[in-house]
């Protein structure tokens, strides 16, 4: 699952997959703006077959939180 999320983030933000760590956030990724955040959410929903609530989308501002939220949805 972690690898799938990294692949989606790398493609969405046009960054190397290897550069994505738990600390990667909206503050540390240059191309992470409101539009790319929306694209990221849509790609994650499509790839994992899940839907996020508004409060979850707002909270998904770093790789670690994205992993946690998806793990909770899949369990």
C-alpha positions as CSV (number, residue, x, y, z in Angstrom):
1,X,0.0,0.0,0.0
2,X,2.8,2.4,0.9
3,X,4.4,1.9,-2.5
4,X,1.1,2.6,-4.3
5,X,0.6,5.8,-2.4
6,X,4.2,6.9,-3.2
7,X,3.6,6.1,-6.9
8,X,0.5,8.2,-6.9
9,X,2.2,11.1,-5.1
10,X,5.2,11.0,-7.3
11,X,3.1,11.1,-10.5
12,X,0.8,13.8,-9.1
13,X,3.6,16.1,-7.9
14,X,6.1,15.2,-10.6
15,X,8.8,14.2,-8.0
16,X,10.9,11.0,-7.6
17,X,9.2,8.3,-5.7
18,X,12.4,7.8,-3.7
19,X,12.1,11.3,-2.3
20,X,8.8,10.7,-0.5
21,X,9.1,10.1,3.2
22,X,6.8,10.4,6.2
23,X,7.9,14.0,6.5
24,X,6.8,15.0,3.0
25,X,4.0,17.5,3.3
26,X,2.3,20.4,1.6
27,X,5.0,22.6,3.0
28,X,7.9,20.6,1.6
29,X,6.7,19.7,-1.9
30,X,6.8,22.7,-4.2
31,X,4.1,21.5,-6.6
32,X,1.6,20.6,-3.8
33,X,-1.1,23.3,-4.1
34,X,-4.9,23.1,-3.9
35,X,-5.3,21.8,-7.5
36,X,-2.7,19.1,-7.1
37,X,-4.2,18.2,-3.7
38,X,-7.5,17.6,-5.4
39,X,-5.9,15.6,-8.1
40,X,-4.1,13.5,-5.4
41,X,-7.3,12.8,-3.6
42,X,-9.1,11.8,-6.8
43,X,-6.2,9.5,-7.8
44,X,-6.1,7.9,-4.3
45,X,-9.9,7.3,-4.3
46,X,-9.8,5.7,-7.7
47,X,-6.7,3.6,-7.1
48,X,-7.9,2.3,-3.7
49,X,-11.7,2.2,-4.5
50,X,-12.5,4.4,-1.5
51,X,-14.1,7.8,-0.8
52,X,-12.8,10.4,1.6
53,X,-14.9,12.7,3.8
54,X,-14.3,16.4,3.7
55,X,-12.5,16.4,7.1
56,X,-10.2,13.6,6.0
57,X,-9.3,15.4,2.8
58,X,-8.4,18.5,4.8
59,X,-6.3,16.4,7.2
60,X,-4.3,14.7,4.4
61,X,-1.5,17.2,4.3
62,X,1.5,14.8,4.6
63,X,2.5,11.3,3.6
64,X,2.2,9.9,7.1
65,X,-1.4,11.1,7.6
66,X,-2.4,10.0,4.1
67,X,-1.1,6.4,4.9
68,X,-3.0,6.4,8.3
69,X,-6.3,7.6,6.8
70,X,-6.1,5.0,4.0
71,X,-5.2,2.2,6.4
72,X,-8.2,3.1,8.5
73,X,-10.5,3.1,5.5
74,X,-9.3,-0.3,4.3
75,X,-9.6,-2.0,7.7
